[in-house]
Amino acid sequence: MSSRILVIALLACSFGARADFRVFACEPEWADLVRALVPEANITVATNAWQDPHYIEARPSLIAAMRNSDLAVCTGASLEAGWLPALIQRAANSRIAENREGLFYAASYTHLHQPHDHVDRSMGDVHPEGNPHFHLNPHAVPEVMDGLVKRLPQVAPAEEIKVMRALHLRWKMRWEQSQEHWETLMPDLRGMKVVVQHSSFDYLLRYAGIEAVLDLEPKPGLPPTPSHLNRVLNDPRLADASVIVISPYQDPKPAQWLAERAGLPVLVLPTTLTEEEETDTLPELITYILTSLSNFNPKQNAVSAVNGH
């Protein structure tokens, strides 16, 4: 059965897809899912791995792209609350508006960790719906993809629907294969403890059995302060951590300050796709993050030392 599905998917690719189907993706991860279903779609991505997706400028080029798109795929859960509503309003695209088929929020199709019944400014940059960085959750991504497959027939040309369904089957096979590979990495990761800055990796860390024992942010979304860093430095839990993990768009100085005093390495990991081959799809990104973390696991290093590596 798997061979038949693969053959169907490969045949579907030969038909191609309409390049005039235009998609606006708020983050690279959602562009990756759309591209898997509509390979030739014209996709504009609003953010990249070197930008904080919470804060971007509604540039004229983004407004124009939104105005001309048939579909916008965004995270939701208030991740883009600081810029997406203004972008939608200025683009004035009747297809893409709240409660219209052309606006797809990925967060509507999966369960989010850490929702809050009450949110106020004293809590920092907290999202009432829950942690919006679920694109690194291997269990959540297929749920989002299923939702996207159901939405596309409402906005995409009818002649492409059969092709997209075949490509969806191929994507599911590849995702399941990736999950099997990630499971082989779990023994080297479970029980590991790390220091983070923000909750960007929270879902994937939980999946891998890794505990974020301390956070460089005094509150979610607030930059590290000298007083908070000193508290982290003197926290007994720091002794159990093996690495400090930050994102490319974050200021490295706080992590470096702590690293120098605690004797810990700093690991900079992308939270979303890049143009590099090893991180240019979601499965490859997750593999890269998990593999990179395993290199800093004391348990794995001890095994390597015993084996003479």
C-alpha positions, -999 to +999 in steps of 0.1 A: +000+000+000+028+024+008+044+018-026+011+026-043+007+058-023+043+069-032+037+062-069+005+082-069+022+111-052+051+111-076+026+110-105+008+139-090+039+160-089+043+157-126+010+176-132+024+206-113+004+233-097-008+267-106+019+293-100-008+320-098-021+306-066-008+331-041-002+324-005+009+347+024+027+328+051+034+346+084+062+322+093+085+299+073+071+267+089+037+273+073+052+281+040+068+247+042+035+230+047+018+249+018+047+241-005+044+204+003+008+205-010+011+231-038+048+230-049+045+258-075+024+282-054+036+318-053+044+321-015+055+353+003+069+347+038+067+376+062+094+365+087+126+346+089+148+328+114+166+360+123+135+379+132+113+377+163+079+367+149+062+387+177+075+420+163+078+429+126+070+459+106+040+459+082+062+469+053+046+481+019+059+449+003+040+428+028+009+448+024+010+443-014+016+406-010-013+402+014-036+422-009-028+399-038-030+366-020-057+339-021-047+325+013-029+337+044-015+310+067-004+322+102+002+308+136-026+327+155-027+323+193-018+361+194+017+354+181+012+380+154-012+402+173+013+431+172+013+434+134-010+410+116-043+429+122-029+461+109-015+443+079-049+427+071-067+460+075-043+479+052-042+452+026-081+453+024-083+419+007-119+406+010-106+370+007-084+374+038-102+387+068-113+374+102-137+345+098-131+343+061-119+311+043-087+328+032-073+333+067-060+301+082-048+301+118-027+270+126-034+273+163-071+265+157-062+229+148-041+217+178-039+218+216-017+245+231+003+241+263+000+267+291-033+286+283-042+313+307-077+324+319-064+358+329-036+378+314-022+412+323+009+432+317+025+422+350+029+386+336+050+397+306+043+387+270+020+359+278-005+345+253-039+337+268-045+309+242-012+292+252+023+288+239+022+296+202+055+279+193+038+246+185+053+242+151+082+223+168+057+198+183+059+166+162+024+157+173+008+190+164+022+195+129+002+167+113-030+181+129-023+215+114-016+198+080-049+180+081-066+213+088-048+229+059-058+201+035-095+206+045-092+244+040-074+245+006-104+232-014-122+263-003-096+287-018-076+268-043-085+258-079-107+227-081-085+209-106-057+209-080-075+192-051-068+156-062-031+165-067-029+180-032-045+150-016-019+127-032+009+150-021-006+150+014-003+112+016+034+115+005+040+142+032+024+120+059+046+091+050+077+113+052+066+128+085+061+093+100+095+082+088+110+113+105+092+105+137+107+070+137+141+086+133+135+111+162+125+082+184+159+067+179+174+099+194+153+099+225+175+077+247+203+103+243+181+132+252+157+121+280+166+136+314+188+163+299+185+198+315+190+231+297+188+268+302+167+287+277+157+322+267+119+323+260+096+293+254+104+289+217+116+253+221+092+242+248+071+218+228+101+200+213+120+199+246+089+182+262+087+158+234+123+148+239+121+146+276+144+176+281+137+199+310+142+237+308+153+243+343+159+281+340+150+309+317+172+340+310+140+360+307+127+374+340+092+372+325+080+359+290+090+383+263+111+406+286+148+409+279+172+395+305+182+420+332+214+420+353+194+413+385+176+383+370+209+369+355+225+371+389+196+351+403+200+325+376+237+323+383+230+316+419+202+292+414+211+256+425+193+242+394+220+258+372+244+231+383+223+204+365+222+222+332+245+211+304+239+239+278+223+274+273+200+274+243+191+307+225+177+317+191+195+336+163+174+367+167+181+370+204+209+391+219+237+367+227+253+388+254+232+376+283+238+340+275+275+346+270+276+365+304+261+335+321+282+310+302+315+326+312+305+325+349+288+291+350+312+273+326+284+263+303+284+263+264+260+284+244+240+267+216+223+289+191+195+270+173+171+283+147+135+282+159+122+281+123+133+272+088+164+287+072+177+286+036+204+261+047+199+226+034+199+210+069+171+233+082+150+242+051+121+219+059+103+212+092+114+176+095+150+186+088+148+215+113+135+192+141+162+167+133+189+194+134+177+207+168+175+173+184+208+161+170+225+194+181+211+190+216+223+154+219+259+166+214+257+184+247+241+157+267+265+147+295+251+112+294+259+108+258+294+124+262+301+099+290+292+070+268+314+083+240+343+087+265+340+051+277+340+039+241+371+059+233+355+084+210 
